[in-house]
Amino acid sequence: MPEDNPAQDPAAVSMLTAIMRCVAGRCPKCGEGKLLASFIKPVANCAVCGEALGNIRADDGPPWLTILIVGHILLPIIFTVGPHSTWPQWLSMTVWVSAALILMLLVLPRAKGFFIGVIWKNRQKIARS
Ligand SMILES: [Zn+2]
């Protein structure tokens, strides 16, 4: 996104831009370097702009947000479909647990990115004040 990284000035990056970049798995500062080195482990520094990202601790935020999102997607479906299902119990358990695991694997890295984006932007604000 070259239109919003002139000289990669962190002050020019809005909170929304930082969050969107991190949710997409990119560095909040430049929007180009990778944010995560592995599943949910952030890189120590951005490979493109050198921004320190490895020291941002999201702690329990990403799992909390993941449970919130996955629960709100799956539980209404399970409670709607479940009582009318003719599936045997083993099939229901396999399908719903698999769906929960797949959704968790999709949402968790993005939730991690969300929190890293918020924390990174707040640190920029604190550093300037
Ligand atoms: Zn960067």
Residues whose N, C-alpha, C, O or C-beta is under 5 A from the ligand:
A	BS01	ZN	C27 K29 C30 G31 G33 C46 V48 C49 G50 E51
